[in-house]
């Protein structure tokens, strides 16, 4: 009987050993590895750099300011870099449009303030719209000109345009302010002149003469005569410089812009760059259309921002 019990006990032990789950072991490399590092948290740039406006003022060259803003990205993140590069633009005189569009393409495609940033740069560059908008559109940034919108009003409705123009009439209508903009076309005349370091030469020459006579034999009388002459020659020379003279002419295209609220700083008769949202067109007044021509269309837009040249 004892022998039977022992056999049954031994069988139970063997069964338990056969069915027990093997204990999992951790590899030595994992067991002795250092704890994982926490994800780095970007520091507050204002605590070390100051406000974006203060930070941007330390850079005299716009190219250096933009590069410094890009250098902030590895430390403070892309959001901080975008905040500080905007300060490079808004402090004035920023003309690096191609660089801005190349390195900040995503922000310029998606941020609501991007159009105003680009319009500010175009104004600082002198408002060469066709050339500058070509640079912008190389990166597929959706910013367009008025002529394209007028050709396809339905396709461009709701799109943002950059317009060169000046303010005409301001009117209060239906509880809102409307402003008439006269589109302008820019042209440049190039001439070559002697620079400010010009130098010159001046030479003078003079001569004098006299004659006298007295009568002899049958010739009666006496007299004298004298005369003088002088000449002057001058020349100016120096390093030749190229001088560009810009002119602005009205195209005849009228734009009616809605303002979200009255703006006392919007001055008439001043050429500016306008960022507008295209809302469509309307038939212009009959007075602006010549006999036999198709009725001209007035562009209807919403004014977003304006920028000096």
C-alpha positions, 0 to 999 in steps of 0.5 A, a space after each residue: 500500500 505504501 508503495 502504491 502511494 509513493 508511486 502515485 506521489 511520484 507521478 504527480 510530481 512528474 506531471 507537475 514538472 511536465 506542465 509547469 510554464 517555464 520562467 521567462 528570463 530577461 537578456 543581460 543587455 536589457 537587464 543592465 541597460 540604463 533607464 530610457 531618457 525622457 523626451 527632451 522638452 523645448 525650453 521657453 525661448 523668451 526666457 533666454 532670447 527675449 521677445 521676438 521683436 527684441 531678438 530680431 533687432 540685434 541683426 542688421 542683415 535680414 539674411 543673418 536674422 533668417 538664418 538665426 531663426 532657423 538655428 533655433 529649431 533644433 533647440 526650441 522647436 519649429 514653432 519658436 523658429 517661425 515665431 522669431 522669423 516673423 519678427 525678422 520680417 515685421 521689423 522692416 527691410 526684409 527682402 529675402 523672399 526666395 530664402 523665406 519661401 524655400 526654408 519656411 514653405 510649410 508655414 507659408 502654405 498653412 499659417 493664416 498670417 502667411 499671406 501678410 508676411 509675404 506681402 510685407 516682403 514684396 513691399 520691402 522689395 519694391 512691389 515687383 509683383 510678377 517677378 516676386 509672385 513667380 518665386 512664391 508659386 515655385 513652392 506651390 504657395 497659394 498666392 496670386 495676382 489680380 489679372 489671373 483672378 479676373 480671367 477665371 473668377 469662379 476658380 479664384 473665388 476665396 483665394 488670396 491675391 497681392 495687389 499694387 494700388 492706391 486708395 481712392 474713396 472711402 465710404 460707409 455703406 450698410 454699416 460697413 466700410 468700403 474702399 475703392 482701390 486703383 490698381 497700379 502698374 510699376 515700370 522702371 527706367 534705367 540710366 547711367 550717370 557719373 557717381 558722387 565720386 566724380 572729378 573734373 578738370 578746368 583749363 583757361 587760356 587768354 591772349 591780348 594784342 594791340 596796334 597803333 599807327 601815325 600818319 605819313 606823307 599824304 595820310 592824315 590821322 593817327 590811332 590805335 587798336 587793341 583786342 583780347 580773347 579767352 577760352 575755357 574748357 571743362 570736363 567731368 569724369 568718374 565711375 559710372 553708376 546705374 540709376 533706376 527711376 520707378 514710375 507708377 501708372 494707373 491700369 484703369 482697373 477698379 477694385 472695391 474692397 470691404 474692410 472688417 472695421 474702419 482704419 484711420 491709418 489707411 491713407 489715400 493717394 499712397 501706393 501700397 501693397 494690398 493683401 486681399 481675398 477675392 470675392 468675385 466681380 461686378 459690372 463696372 459703371 458705364 462711364 468707364 467702358 468705351 463704346 463698342 467694348 465689353 463692359 469692364 468688371 470691377 473686382 470685389 475683394 475683402 481687404 486683409 492687410 496693407 504694406 508700404 513700399 
